[in-house]
Amino acid sequence: MASVHSVEELRAKFTDSTIITDLIFVYEPPIGNDGALFQHYADVGFDFIQCHPAGDDHNISQAIQRIARMRRDIWMRRDKCVLVEVVDDIHWAKKAGKLAVGIQLEGFRCLERNLDMIDIYYALGVRLCHPIFNITNSIGGGCADGNDVGLTRFGRRVIERMNEVGMVVDGSHAGHRSQLDMIEISSAPVVCTHHGVHALYPHIRNLTDDVIRGCAARNGVVGITGAGYYLGGMPSPDLLFRHIDHVVQMVGAEHVGLGLDWTADTGRLEQAFAAAPDVWGSLDQWQPIAFCSPDMLWPTVMLMEGAGYGDEAITAIIGGNWLRVANAVWK
C-alpha cells in the first residue's frame, strides 16, 4: 500500500508533535563530521541528535579535551543549537527552534579503570555510552573478536555505576554474550543505538534476534543504522525500512529507533578504517562505505505509512521511544 501523504505533508504532520531523534552522529572533526553538519539535521526536521566525540581510542585527558572541543562547538552555534543535559532541554530547544545536541561516548577505555570517571563524564554532559568498542577491553568482549568473554567483573561494576548516575547503557559494538550480560545486569533499559539486523544481513556488528528480544523485554530500544555495511547494500529508504520492519514485526514499534551513524565524507572514513586494522579488520567487511543521510528520514516514514504503520507507531520510532528511555534513566 502506498503512503497517502507526501513528504511535505508527513513532515508537517509529525514535526509539531514529535521530538525527531538520531541516536548517533559521529562527532569526528578530522573526517569532516563536526558542528558544521548540525544545520543539515535541523533543515531536515530533526530535533535531537546524540554525538560521540571520544571513547576507546582515548585516555582520560584526550577524552576530556575532545568533549571540551565539542561543547565549545555547540556553544559557538548557540543561536542554533543547545547542549542537552536533562530531558527538558530537548523540549525547550524544540520550542526555541534550535537543535538539541547530546553527548555520548563510544567505548570506555577513557575510564582508565577508574569508576569515578563515570561521574565526571556525566557531569560533562555524557548521557550514554557503549562501554565496549569492537575489540575486547577491560569491560568485556567485543563483536570483532573471535572469543567473546562477556562482561568482566569490572564491566559489571561499570554497568552498575552507569545505572547509579543515570547514564544509558548502549550495547553497540559489544560481543553477543556481552550484550546479553548488559541487558541482564542493568537495572535500567539498555539500548543498542546503531545496528542492522543479523537475520537479514549476518555482519559481526548486527543484532541477533535474541538480543533484540532481550533488549525489548527490558523496555529498551534498538536503533537501526543507516550504514550500508550493516544494512547489506547501498543505503536507501527501502533497505533502512526493511531492517526497521523486521524489528517491528518481532517486538513492536515501541522498541525501535533511528541511529543513522551518518558520515558525510566517506573517503576520509575509509582512510580511518584502513589506518586501524586491529579495530576494524579487513576493509572487505566494511563495504559499501555509504550512509543514509538525514534526508532519507521522510521517504522512510512514507514507507512506514505505506506498510500500515499508524501515527503512534511512527511517532515512537522517529523519536518517542528514545524519549521514554531518557526519561526513565537520566537523573
Disulfide bonds with the S-S distance in Angstrom:
none
